[in-house]
Amino acid sequence: MWAILALILFLRLFWHACEPIGIVGDEAYYWDWGRKLDWGYFSKPPGIAWLHRLVAELGGQSAYGIKACAALLATSSVAFLFLAVRKFSGDTIARSAACILVLSPGNLLLGSFLTTDAPLVFFWNGGLWMIARIMHEEKPKGSHFFHLWLAISMGSLFKQMMMMQIILLAITAVWMRRDLLRRWELFAASVGSLVVLVPSLMWNYSNDWITFQHTAHHFAPAKLGLGPFLSRIGELFGVTALLVSPVVFILCLMAVASVSRALRSQTQAIQFFWIWGALPFCFCALMTLRQQVNPNWPIVYISPLVVMAFLLFQSKKKFWKWAFCISLSMTLIAMTVPFLMNTIYQYGWIKPQLRGWEGYKELAASLDRFRRQDDAIVVIGHRFSASHLAFHLHDHPSVWLWNDSGEIRSQYDLWNAPPTQANLLLVVEDKGAKNAPRTPPDVFDGAEYLASVPLHPARPEQKFHFYRSKPLAHWPQIGENPH
């Protein structure tokens, strides 16, 4: 198993060295966070910023360093899952389930972008391994609880979803090992892990609980009715099927229905992975009755769900061979398609995605030709445009994002304004929409037009207009900004 994982990691590192994909908007955004370390940020705990800062220091601010870190985390997360499954079912089953997961399109995607998902799954599966060890020892060692505390603590610094492990751990103990409820170490490892979030809570307190306000937006009710519900659950199931392959997902749904009808009669292993996979995944599916569920929310539940299905249907080798072949084929196609994107764009089959990476490096090169040493770069548009320019401009300068709405919309609104004496190089984003900005706001009176550059030849309606403006006497203030 270790040889297989090492080989897959090597192949992925080589694949990334060929630069088939670039830095997406979220990666550039979090990378920019890492240049201004803090105890909290607009939409996430501080872990992803700290990790990007570490990768930047070790990798020399390179895109390859970011991709290599994502690949390492995604592959290692499968190693943790293999160790957890092995505790219940032995080497052979654990190895087979791990191979299906590590060669799936979802794991390739997880190892291609350094957002909060890759470290979350890494620490989640690390905690799951520790829980499996605790479950199997009559008197679990104190070191297991310490490592569990470490996993939950570190994962919570990357994404709030990690705290769900505390709830699932309590359900597991009540259902399978009630004697563990008498161990103070279990309480210390789970609830005690929240201590690491105290500095982040203090930061949020001083910033009007901005992270909580942003998170609350994700739980706003959506349009009710059968049609909207089918659309939402169809999106959730469709994306999940693409991540693990359709055959695997169908087997997972069959396993959920079969196991849930007779849970008490199942083996300990199936019960365990039902709690950690089927139960929370079904909860996410039920949430689509009232709201939109982002497809990446149940990402930590998918691997245990697949393991449960494999344990239940392990005798159906023919189905799993088909599932493995289809999953591997989808992964190989996903690795090949990026090298064919220019042809795909040329024929107009799809257009470059604004949340992707196409065109931003060339946009930065075009802007560099107009830059002066004392220019402060101000983007009037989306936060991803500001982040991409900060990352791709040759010296990684600070980039400011204009926002005169009066509301905090991104992390850029929590940072300082540009120097009052600096000349401004404006980048006005024009999406080609009816209300898109084509000229700078009136406050930039007398701005000199320089040039217009399309984001990509296949998306000519998406343009960026460059202007030069005199220093701005007043930068819009959005609420209280302690920074």
N, C-alpha and C positions, 0 to 999 in steps of 0.2 A: 504493500500500500504506500509505503514511504517513497519507494522508487517511482511509482506511478504519479504521485503528487509532485515529486521533484521534477519529473519529466514534463508534466503539464505546466508547472510554473516556469520552467526554462523556455518552453515553446511560447508561452504567453509573453514573457519578457522579450524574446526575439521578435515576436509579432509587433509588440509596441515599439521596438527599435526601428521597425520599418515605417512607423508613423502612419498607420492606416486611419487613425482618428486623432482629432486634436482635443484641445481643452474646451469643454462646454461651459456655458454661462455660469452654472452653479459652481463649478470647480474654480473658475476665475474669481467669482464672488467670494468664496471661502478663502482662496489664496490671498485676496486683498484684506480680508479680516486678519489673516495671520501676520500682516505687517504692522498691525496695531493691537497688540495683545491686551486682553482685558478679561474680566471675570464673567462677562456675559455679552450677548449680542442680540440683535433685533429679533431674530426668529429661532435661534438655537442656543443651547448651552455652549460653553467656550471650547469644548474638546476639539471640534473640527478645525477651529482657527489655530489652536496649539499644534495640532498634527501637521497642518499645512506649513506652519512656521518651521517645524522640525525638518520636514521633507525639503523645504526650500534651502535651509542651512546645509543639509547633507547633500542635496542634489544640485546645488548651484543655480537655483531658480529655474530649473529646466522642466519642460513638459514631461520628459521621459521619467524623471524622478517621481512625479505625481502619479503617472500611470503604473510605474513599477510598484509603488506602495500599495495601490489599489489591488494589483494582481497578487501581491504577497498576502494581503489581508483576506481576499476571497478564497485563495487556495488553502490558507491556514484554517479558515473557518470550517472547511470540510474535514480537515484533519481532526479538529475538536469533535465534530459530529461523529466521525468514525470511532473515536475513542469512547464516546457516550454509548453508541449502539453496541459496541463490542462488550460493554459491561453487561448488557442484557442478553445478547444473542450469539456471541462468539465472533471469531475472525471472518469466516466465510460470508455470512450475511452482512456484517458491517462493511466489508470490503465491496460487496456487490452494490449495496445501497449508496455508498460513498462514490463509487465510480459513476453511477447514474447521475448523481447530483453534481459532481465536479465537471462533468462533460456536458452539462445542460446549458442552454442559451442563457438562463438566468445567472448562472455563476460566471459565465464569460462577461455578461453585462456588469455584474457586481465588481468584477476585477478590471473594468475598463474606465471607471469614473470614480474619482476620490471625492465622493460626497459623504453625507453622514451615514449612508446605508452600509458601506463596506466595513467601517469600524464597528457599527452597531451589531451586525451579524457576527463579526469576529468575537466580540466580547459576550454576546448572547450565547453562542455555541460553546465558548469557553466556560461560561457559567453552567450551561446544560451538562457539560462533562463532569463538572464538580458535583452537581446534584445527582447524577447517575452514580458516582462513586459513593456519595453519602447514602443513597438509597440501598446500596448493595452491601454495605458494611454493618455488622451488628452494632459495633461501637465506632462510628466514624471518627477519624483523626481530626484533631483541632486544625491542622494545616489545611484540610479540605474546606472547612468553613472560612478560613482566612482567604484562601484563593477564590472562593465564591464571593466573599465580600469585595475583593479586589475587582473581580469581573463585573459585578453589578455597579460598583462605584465608577469604574472607568467608562462602562457603557452609558451610564446616566449622564456623563459629561458630554456625550456626543448627541444623544437624542432622548427625548422624554419617554419614548416607547419602551426603553430599557426597564422602567419601573414596573411594567406589566409582569416582569419576571418575579417580582416579589409576590404578586397576587397568585400567579400560577404555582409558585413554590408552596404557598400556604394551602392551595387546593390539593396539591400532590401529597403534602404531609398528612392532611386530614383524611384523604382517600386511601393512602397506601402505607403510611408509616406514622401513626399517631404518636408513637413513642418519641419521635423527633421533636414534638411540640414541647417536651420537657427540657430540651437542650437550649441553654441560654445562648449558645453559639449560633443557633439557627436564627434567633431574633437579631443578634448582633450583625450577622452576615447579611441579612435582608434589609430590615428597617434601618439598621445602623449604617448601611451604605449611603443613605440619604444625607449623612453629615457632610459629604463632599460637595453637596449642592448649596451649602449655607453661603459661601461667598457669592455664588451666582444669584441667590435669592436677595442678598444685600444689594447687589448691583441692580437687580430689577426693581427693588424698592426705591432706589435713588433715581430710577428712570421710568417711574410711573407704571411699573409692571408691564413694560412694553412686550416682552416675550410672551407673557400670559395673554395679553390682548391679541397678539398675532395668532397664537395657538387656538384661541376661542373661535376665530373666524373659520377654522377648518370644521367646526362642529355646528355651523349654522344650518338650519333645516332647509332642504331644497323643495322643489315642486313635488307635491304628492300626487299619487295616481298610479294606475297599473303601468301605463306607458313609460313614464319617467323611471319607475322602479325597475322595469325590465331593461331599460337602457343602462341604468347604473350598475345593476348586478351583471348584465351582459358584458360591460366594460371590465369589471373586476375579474370575472371568470375568463374572459377572452385573453386578457393580459397574462393572467396566471398560467393559462394553457400554453401561451407562447413561451413563457419562462421555463416551464418544465417539460414541454412538448404535450400535444393534445392527448396522446394515448396514456401517458403517465397521469395527466389530470383526470381523465375519465376513470382510471383505476382508483384514484384518490377519492373521487365522489362516490364510487361504488363502495369503497372501504368505509367511508364516513357513515353511509346508510346502514351497512351491515354491522359495524361495530357498535354504533349508537343504539341499536335495537337490543343488543345483549352484551352490554359492557362488562357486567360482573363475571360473565363466563369466559372472558378473554384472558389471554396470558398477561403476566405482569408487564412485559415489554409493550404489548399493544395498548394496554391501559395507560401506561406512562406516556407514550407518544400520542395517544388520543388527547390527553390533557394538554400536551404542549403543542399539538398541531391542529387536530380537528376542532376542539372546543373553541379556541380563540379565532380560528379561521371562520367558523360558522357564525361567531359573534360579529365579525366584520361584515359577513354577507348579510346578516340581519340589519346591520346599520344602514344598508342601502335602501331600506324601507322609508327612511326619513331624510337622508342626506347623501351627498357625494362622498365616496370613499376612494382616496387616492390609492392606486394599485400597489404602491410600495409600502403601504401601512402594514399589511400582513406578511411582509417579506421574511420576518423571523419565524413565522409559523409554517412556511411552505416546506422547508426541509424535514421537520418532524412529521408533517402530514404525509410526505412521500415515504418516509421510513415506515410509518404505520401501515400504509398500503402495501409496501413490500413485505412486511412481516406477515400480513394477513393472506396475501396472494403469492407467497414465495414459491408455491408449487406450480403456479401457472408460468412456467419458464418461457413458453412460446410467446406469451403476451409481453413479458419483460424484455425478451430479445427484440421484438418489434419496437417496443418503447425505447430501448437503448439505441437502436439503429436510427430511428426517426429523430430522437433528441440529438444524437451526434451529428446527423446530417444537417439539422437546423443550425447547430453551432458552427459547423464548417462553412455553411452558406453565409452566416452572419460574419464570419472572419474574412470571407472573400469579397462580399458586397462593397465594403469601404474602398477597395482598390478599383472598383468600377463606377464610382460615383460620378466622375466627370462625364462618362458616357450616358449614365442615367439622367443627369441634368441636361445634357445636350439634346436628348430626345424628349425632354419635358415630362417624363413619367412621374417625377416628384420634384419639388423645389427645395432648395436649402432651408433648413429649419432655423428660425430665429433663435431658438434655445440651443442650437448646436454650435459648431465651430467653423463652418465654411465662411470664408471671406474676411474674417476679422483680422487675421495676420496681415493680409494685403491692405486692409483699411488702415491699420496702424502704420504700415510702411508709407502709405500715401500721406498720412498726417505728419509723419516725421519730416517730410520734405518742407513743410511750412512752419515747423517749430523754431522758436528762438529760445535762447538759453533761459530767459527770465519769464517765459510764458507759463501761465497757470491754465491747465486744460479743464474746461467745463463742458460736460455732456448735458444736452437737453434732450432727454429721451429715456430709454429703459436702463435699469441698473446693470443688466448684462453688458450693454454697450460700454458703460464706464469701466466695468471690471475687465472686459476683453482688452480695452485700450491700455489700461494700467499694466496688464500682464504682457502684452505683445509689443508695446513701444520699447525701443532699444535699451533704455536705461530705467525702465519700470518707474516712471514718475508718479507722483500722487495725481489722482484724477478726481474731480468733484462732480457731483450730480445735482443739477438744478431742480429745485422743487419749491414752487410758490403756492402750493395747494393749501398750506396751513396744517397738513396732517403728516405724521411720520409714516413714510412708505417703505423705507429700507434702512440698512445700517448707515448709509451715506448721510442720512439726515441727523445722525447722532454724532458725527464728527465735525471738526472745526471747519470754518469757512476758509476759502483761499486768502492768501495775503492781500491786504487792501491796496498795496502799492503795485501789485503784479498786473501786467497786461494779460488779457484773457484770450485764449484760443478756444473758440466755441465750436462744438461739434453738434449740429442740429440733426436729429434723427427724423427721417420722413418715411413712414411706412406705406405711403401711397394711399392711405385712408382719407376719408373726406375731411376729418377734423385734425389730421396730423399736422404738427408744426412744420412750416416751410421756411420761416424766418425766425430770428431770435425774438423773444418778448420785447415789448417796448422799453423795458428798463435798460436794455443794451442799446441805447440811442447812438446812432452813428456807427454801428458795427460794419466793418468792411468785409464784403464778400470775397472769398478766396477761390473756392472750387466746390464741385459736387462729385461725389464718388459713389457708385452703386456698391451694395454689399457683395453681390455676386452677379456675374453675367446672366445666370439663370433666374435671378430675381431682381430685375432692373427697377421695379417699383420701390424697392427698399433702398433709399439713398441717404447719404450723410452729407450735409452741407457744412463747409468750413467757413468760419468768420473770425475776424480779429477785432477785439473790442478793447476799449480803454478800461482801466481799473474801475471796479464797481464800488461805489461809496458805501452801499448797504447791502448785506447779504441777508436773505429772508430768514427770520428766526422762527423755529417751529417748537412752541412750548418752551419749557425750561430745559436747558442743555448743560448739565454739570461739567461736561468735558470742555 
